[in-house]
Every structure is written in structure tokens, then in C-alpha cells.
Amino acid sequence: MGAPESVVVVSQLYLYPVKSCGGVAAPQALVTKYGFLHDRFWVITDDEYKFITQREESRLVLIQPRIVDTDEAAALGELRPFLGLTIKGDPIVPELRVALYPTNQELQKLKQCSVKVWATHGNGYDLGDEVATWLSAFLGRPARMVRRATTNMRPMCVNAPSVAVVEEPAQSAYADDAPMSIVSEASLADVNAKRTTPVDIRHFRPNIVVTGCSPFAEETWTEVLVQPGPNHAASPTRILVTSRCTRCTMVNNNPDTGIPLTDQPPLKTLMSYRRVDPGAKYQGCFSMNCAPATLGQTLAVGDTVQIVATGKHHRKKVVPQQAHPL
């Protein structure tokens, strides 16, 4: 008889309020139909509402968001929760603050627009010229910020689960495709074993990081159940592990400086031994895309991960004809 499996535990949680900007480490996160609450619910675009990412503007990672709740906002003289944006390493630039939960009346005063993210469109609200001026000054080019509207659905295009097995059809706000991602610390250690200089998990921008499994064990999972830890009173969360995540040049960007690594870039490491998906033969893979099957629960660091089902993964992309109305 082999050695018993160790317990898989959630060791880190991250959300990325503004697409391609800095991440927020969180002790817990609420699961919604878009993934974690606030995750990639805002996006930076050009004047024609074409989304801008670190692929062309690596310095976006220096824009650091923070979620400020009611009590902290009140202490800062604000009347309600807000999303705050600052520039890493630049204390002179004032914090940009936008309402976390604008009223319907406020939203009606904003320009409505549609942002195409790869194959699908996400309706949204342009947050106005003051926000645009702040972003444009930092990037040195015209830029605007859009808050996701809930008037249409951006469905998953890669290995979307059947609607029969999820509470709501799998979708995301402004994430590239999948609403969530998961990876193990052991997989990162395996990548770093191939490198002279290690990189940390922030290069790969996961939502859920786990410990207690072997490298790339997550690539065998197809369904997991996240069970509340001893200090966390919540219901279990069922998550479907849908496909490998293919990686692009964004993983090369230093999350502290915004400067791409040119000496042993992480993407080169992945390409050297992580072209492992039969549906993406020429792309390096790291981490797994996921879709929540149950909604409304809170995940927390220290929760345990029960492996419900395993199987093989093969990326298959289906491009919808149009965005789905709600």
C-alpha cells in the first residue's frame, strides 16, 4: 500500500480588481458567478474601448489596487467603500478612488460602452474623464477605465462546463476567459528548479494557491470541493477544473518593477518543458483554469481541498457567435 495522500490546503488567495494591474492578496474571497468578488471587474482601455494589458504595457502591474471597506473608508473621510489605485514606488501621485458600489442613478450618468476581450464582449460603464486623466498621465497615452456592467454575459470559450453542472453558466467579468485559476506551490517549485533565479507566484497571477500535493497534481483534477478550515464557518465550494492555462509574455513582467525579465524569462522556462497540452502544442502551460459550480460561498486561506474527480485535460476552444444577453 502506498503512502497516504497529504492534505491539500489553500495557502494563498489573490484577486485582481483591474485587469492586468497589481494583485491583492486576500485572507478570504467571496465566490460569485464572475469568479471572486471584484476580480477583474474593471478594465483599462484606449479611447476606442480596446482593452490594454501588460502584453503591450508592462507598467500596468505598477498600478496597485486596494479594496477599502466601509469602516476604513469612513476613517479616511469617505462616505462609502471604494476601489483605490496607487502607483508602486511613486508616493507623489495621489490615490485614485472610485466607488466600489455605485448607485443605479450614478451608473445611468456614465457613458455605456462595450469592451471586446478576445472573442467576447463585456458591457460596461466608462468611469469618466477624471479617471481617464489619471491613467493617461501614468501610461503616457490615452487611457480610460471601464466598470463591468451586468447587462450581458461573457461566456467561457475554452472547455466551458455544461450548464447542467453549474448554478449559472460559466463566465467572467473581464478576465481573458476563465473566471478562476488554481495552482500548487509544488508546481512553482518545480519551475524554479529549472531556473538560476527563482520567480514568485505573482508572475503567474493565480486566484487560488494550494500546498500539500505533488508538482502539477492539479493538472489531473477535474473537480474539487473546498472545505472550510477550522477557523472558517462557511459552506463547501464546488469548483470545476476545466483546462490548463496557456501562458504568454505577461509572465515575464517583474511584478515589482514592471520591467520584463530578459535574462532567463519565465516564459522561456515554461516553453522548455511545459508544452504538455494536446490542444495547445506550441504553448507553455502553468496553472489550471476553473469555474465555480456553486456560488455565494467564501473561500479562506487554511481551507482544505478535497479532490472529488480526476481525469485528462485537452484544451478545446469554442468561439461564440455573439455575447449572450441576460
C-alpha positions as CSV (number, residue, x, y, z in Angstrom):
1,M,0.0,0.0,0.0
2,G,1.3,3.4,-0.9
3,A,1.8,6.3,1.4
4,P,-1.4,8.2,2.2
5,E,-2.1,11.5,0.3
6,S,-1.2,14.6,2.3
7,V,-3.9,17.1,2.9
8,V,-4.2,19.8,0.2
9,V,-4.7,23.2,1.8
10,V,-5.4,26.7,0.4
11,S,-2.2,28.7,1.2
12,Q,-2.9,31.9,-0.7
13,L,-5.8,33.8,-2.4
14,Y,-5.5,36.6,-4.9
15,L,-7.8,38.8,-6.8
16,Y,-7.0,41.4,-9.5
17,P,-9.7,44.1,-9.4
18,V,-8.4,45.9,-12.5
19,K,-7.4,43.6,-15.4
20,S,-3.6,43.4,-15.9
21,C,-2.9,45.7,-12.8
22,G,-1.4,44.6,-9.5
23,G,-2.9,41.8,-7.5
24,V,-4.5,41.9,-4.0
25,A,-3.6,39.1,-1.5
26,A,-6.7,38.3,0.5
27,P,-7.3,36.2,3.6
28,Q,-10.7,35.2,2.1
29,A,-12.8,35.8,-1.0
30,L,-16.4,35.5,-2.0
31,V,-17.3,33.3,-4.9
32,T,-19.6,34.9,-7.5
33,K,-20.7,34.0,-11.0
34,Y,-17.7,36.0,-12.3
35,G,-15.2,34.3,-10.0
36,F,-14.0,36.1,-6.9
37,L,-16.0,39.2,-6.0
38,H,-14.3,42.3,-7.6
39,D,-11.9,40.1,-9.7
40,R,-11.2,41.8,-13.0
41,F,-14.4,43.8,-12.7
42,W,-12.6,46.8,-14.1
43,V,-10.5,47.1,-17.3
44,I,-8.3,49.8,-18.8
45,T,-8.9,50.6,-22.4
46,D,-7.9,53.1,-25.1
47,D,-10.2,55.7,-26.4
48,E,-12.0,53.2,-28.7
49,Y,-12.5,50.8,-25.8
50,K,-9.9,48.3,-26.9
51,F,-8.6,46.6,-23.7
52,I,-5.0,47.3,-22.7
53,T,-2.9,44.7,-20.9
54,Q,0.6,44.0,-19.7
55,R,1.3,42.4,-23.1
56,E,1.8,45.9,-24.5
57,E,2.1,48.0,-21.3
58,S,4.1,46.0,-18.8
59,R,4.0,49.0,-16.4
60,L,0.3,48.3,-15.7
61,V,1.4,46.0,-13.0
62,L,2.6,49.0,-11.0
63,I,-1.0,50.2,-10.7
64,Q,-1.8,48.8,-7.3
65,P,-5.5,48.4,-6.4
66,R,-6.9,48.0,-2.9
67,I,-10.4,47.3,-1.8
68,V,-11.4,49.7,1.1
69,D,-14.4,48.6,3.1
70,T,-16.9,50.9,4.9
71,D,-15.1,51.3,8.2
72,E,-11.7,52.1,6.7
73,A,-13.3,54.4,4.2
74,A,-15.1,56.3,7.0
75,A,-11.7,56.7,8.8
76,L,-10.4,58.2,5.6
77,G,-13.3,60.7,5.3
78,E,-15.1,58.7,2.6
79,L,-18.8,58.0,2.9
80,R,-18.7,54.5,1.4
81,P,-16.4,51.7,0.2
82,F,-14.1,52.4,-2.7
83,L,-11.5,50.9,-5.0
84,G,-8.3,52.8,-4.5
85,L,-5.5,52.9,-7.1
86,T,-1.9,54.0,-6.4
87,I,1.4,53.7,-8.3
88,K,4.0,51.4,-6.7
89,G,7.1,53.4,-5.8
90,D,5.6,56.8,-6.5
91,P,4.1,58.4,-3.3
92,I,3.6,61.7,-5.1
93,V,0.8,60.6,-7.4
94,P,-2.4,60.9,-5.3
95,E,-4.6,57.8,-4.8
96,L,-7.4,57.5,-7.3
97,R,-10.6,56.5,-5.6
98,V,-13.7,55.2,-7.4
99,A,-16.9,53.9,-5.8
100,L,-17.0,50.2,-5.2
101,Y,-20.7,50.0,-5.4
102,P,-22.1,53.0,-7.4
103,T,-25.8,53.6,-7.3
104,N,-28.1,53.0,-10.3
105,Q,-28.5,56.7,-10.6
106,E,-24.8,57.2,-10.7
107,L,-24.4,54.5,-13.3
108,Q,-27.1,56.0,-15.5
109,K,-25.0,59.2,-15.8
110,L,-22.0,57.3,-17.1
111,K,-21.3,56.5,-20.8
112,Q,-22.2,52.9,-21.6
113,C,-19.7,51.0,-23.8
114,S,-18.7,47.5,-24.8
115,V,-15.2,46.2,-24.4
116,K,-14.1,43.2,-26.5
117,V,-11.8,40.9,-24.7
118,W,-10.6,38.4,-27.3
119,A,-13.6,36.6,-28.6
120,T,-16.3,38.1,-26.4
121,H,-17.7,41.4,-25.4
122,G,-18.4,42.7,-21.9
123,N,-20.7,45.7,-21.5
124,G,-19.5,48.4,-19.1
125,Y,-19.6,51.9,-17.9
126,D,-16.9,54.5,-18.7
127,L,-15.8,55.9,-15.3
128,G,-15.2,59.4,-16.8
129,D,-12.6,61.9,-17.6
130,E,-11.0,62.4,-14.1
131,V,-10.2,58.7,-14.0
132,A,-9.0,58.8,-17.7
133,T,-6.7,61.7,-16.9
134,W,-5.1,59.9,-14.0
135,L,-4.5,56.8,-16.1
136,S,-3.3,58.7,-19.2
137,A,-0.8,60.6,-17.2
138,F,0.8,57.4,-15.9
139,L,0.8,55.5,-19.1
140,G,1.7,58.4,-21.4
141,R,-1.1,57.6,-23.8
142,P,-4.9,58.0,-23.9
143,A,-6.5,55.5,-21.5
144,R,-9.9,55.1,-19.8
145,M,-11.3,52.7,-17.2
146,V,-14.5,50.8,-17.6
147,R,-16.5,49.1,-14.9
148,R,-18.3,45.9,-15.8
149,A,-22.0,46.1,-16.4
150,T,-24.3,43.1,-15.8
151,T,-26.3,43.6,-18.9
152,N,-24.7,40.8,-20.9
153,M,-22.7,37.6,-20.3
154,R,-19.2,36.8,-21.4
155,P,-19.2,33.0,-21.6
156,M,-16.1,30.9,-21.3
157,C,-14.7,29.8,-24.7
158,V,-12.3,27.1,-23.6
159,N,-13.7,23.9,-22.1
160,A,-16.8,25.6,-20.6
161,P,-18.6,23.2,-18.3
162,S,-22.1,22.1,-19.2
163,V,-24.9,24.4,-17.8
164,A,-26.3,21.2,-16.2
165,V,-23.5,21.0,-13.6
166,V,-23.2,24.7,-12.6
167,E,-25.5,27.1,-10.8
168,E,-25.0,29.7,-13.5
169,P,-23.3,29.5,-17.0
170,A,-19.6,29.8,-16.6
171,Q,-18.5,33.4,-17.4
172,S,-16.1,36.1,-16.3
173,A,-16.1,39.9,-15.9
174,Y,-13.0,41.0,-17.9
175,A,-10.7,38.0,-17.3
176,D,-9.3,36.6,-20.5
177,D,-11.7,33.6,-20.3
178,A,-12.0,31.5,-17.2
179,P,-13.4,33.1,-14.0
180,M,-10.8,31.5,-11.7
181,S,-7.5,29.7,-11.6
182,I,-5.7,27.4,-9.3
183,V,-2.0,26.3,-8.9
184,S,0.1,24.5,-6.4
185,E,3.2,25.7,-4.6
186,A,4.9,22.5,-5.7
187,S,4.4,23.4,-9.3
188,L,6.1,26.7,-8.8
189,A,9.0,25.0,-7.0
190,D,9.3,22.7,-10.0
191,V,9.6,25.6,-12.4
192,N,12.1,27.3,-10.2
193,A,14.2,24.2,-10.0
194,K,14.8,24.7,-13.8
195,R,15.9,28.3,-13.2
196,T,19.0,30.0,-11.9
197,T,17.0,32.9,-10.4
198,P,13.6,31.9,-8.9
199,V,10.4,33.8,-9.5
200,D,7.5,34.0,-7.2
201,I,3.8,33.2,-7.8
202,R,2.9,36.7,-8.6
203,H,4.3,36.3,-12.1
204,F,1.5,33.8,-12.9
205,R,-1.4,35.7,-11.3
206,P,-3.4,32.8,-9.9
207,N,-6.6,33.2,-7.8
208,I,-6.1,30.1,-5.6
209,V,-2.7,28.7,-4.4
210,V,-2.6,25.4,-2.7
211,T,0.0,23.3,-0.8
212,G,0.2,19.6,0.1
213,C,0.3,18.0,-3.3
214,S,3.0,16.9,-5.8
215,P,4.1,19.2,-8.7
216,F,1.3,19.6,-11.3
217,A,-1.1,17.3,-9.5
218,E,-3.7,20.0,-10.2
219,E,-3.5,19.1,-13.8
220,T,-5.1,15.8,-13.0
221,W,-8.0,17.3,-11.1
222,T,-11.4,17.9,-12.8
223,E,-13.5,18.7,-9.7
224,V,-12.6,19.8,-6.2
225,L,-14.6,20.6,-3.1
226,V,-13.1,23.4,-0.9
227,Q,-14.0,22.6,2.7
228,P,-13.9,25.3,5.3
229,G,-11.0,25.2,7.7
230,P,-11.2,25.0,11.5
231,N,-11.4,28.8,11.8
232,H,-13.8,29.4,8.9
233,A,-17.5,28.9,9.2
234,A,-18.8,28.6,5.7
235,S,-20.4,26.1,3.2
236,P,-18.2,24.0,1.0
237,T,-17.5,25.3,-2.5
238,R,-17.5,23.0,-5.5
239,I,-15.1,24.1,-8.3
240,L,-14.7,22.5,-11.7
241,V,-11.1,22.4,-13.0
242,T,-11.7,22.9,-16.7
243,S,-8.4,23.3,-18.7
244,R,-4.7,24.1,-18.5
245,C,-3.8,27.8,-18.6
246,T,-1.6,28.6,-21.6
247,R,0.9,31.4,-20.8
248,C,2.0,34.5,-22.7
249,T,4.7,37.1,-22.3
250,M,3.0,38.6,-19.3
251,V,4.6,36.0,-17.1
252,N,8.0,37.7,-17.9
253,N,7.0,41.0,-16.3
254,N,8.5,41.8,-12.9
255,P,5.6,42.5,-10.6
256,D,7.7,44.9,-8.5
257,T,9.2,47.0,-11.3
258,G,7.0,46.5,-14.4
259,I,10.2,45.6,-16.4
260,P,10.1,42.4,-18.4
261,L,12.8,39.9,-17.4
262,T,15.2,39.4,-20.3
263,D,17.7,37.1,-18.5
264,Q,16.0,33.7,-18.3
265,P,12.4,34.9,-18.8
266,P,9.9,32.6,-17.1
267,L,8.0,32.0,-20.4
268,K,11.2,30.5,-21.9
269,T,11.4,28.2,-18.9
270,L,7.8,27.1,-19.5
271,M,8.4,26.6,-23.2
272,S,11.3,24.4,-22.5
273,Y,9.3,21.7,-20.7
274,R,5.7,22.7,-20.2
275,R,4.3,22.2,-23.7
276,V,2.1,19.5,-22.3
277,D,-1.5,20.0,-23.6
278,P,-2.5,18.2,-26.7
279,G,-4.8,21.1,-27.6
280,A,-2.0,23.7,-27.3
281,K,1.1,22.0,-28.6
282,Y,3.1,25.2,-29.0
283,Q,2.3,26.9,-25.7
284,G,3.8,26.6,-22.3
285,C,1.2,25.8,-19.6
286,F,1.1,26.7,-15.9
287,S,-1.9,26.6,-13.5
288,M,-5.4,25.4,-14.2
289,N,-8.5,27.3,-15.3
290,C,-11.6,26.8,-13.2
291,A,-15.3,27.6,-13.0
292,P,-17.3,27.7,-9.8
293,A,-20.1,25.2,-9.7
294,T,-21.7,26.6,-6.6
295,L,-21.9,30.3,-5.8
296,G,-22.1,32.5,-2.7
297,Q,-19.6,30.8,-0.5
298,T,-16.5,32.3,0.9
299,L,-13.1,30.7,0.4
300,A,-10.4,31.3,3.0
301,V,-6.7,30.7,3.5
302,G,-6.5,27.4,5.5
303,D,-9.4,25.7,3.8
304,T,-8.9,22.2,2.7
305,V,-9.2,21.0,-0.9
306,Q,-10.9,17.6,-1.4
307,I,-10.2,16.1,-4.8
308,V,-13.6,14.8,-6.0
309,A,-12.7,13.7,-9.5
310,T,-9.7,13.4,-11.8
311,G,-9.1,13.0,-15.5
312,K,-7.2,14.1,-18.5
313,H,-7.3,17.7,-19.9
314,H,-7.3,18.7,-23.5
315,R,-7.9,22.4,-24.4
316,K,-10.8,22.9,-26.9
317,K,-11.8,26.4,-27.8
318,V,-15.3,27.3,-29.0
319,V,-15.9,30.9,-30.1
320,P,-19.4,32.1,-29.5
321,Q,-21.2,34.0,-32.3
322,Q,-22.0,36.9,-30.1
323,A,-22.2,38.0,-26.5
324,H,-25.1,36.4,-24.6
325,P,-27.8,38.9,-23.4
326,L,-29.1,38.3,-20.0
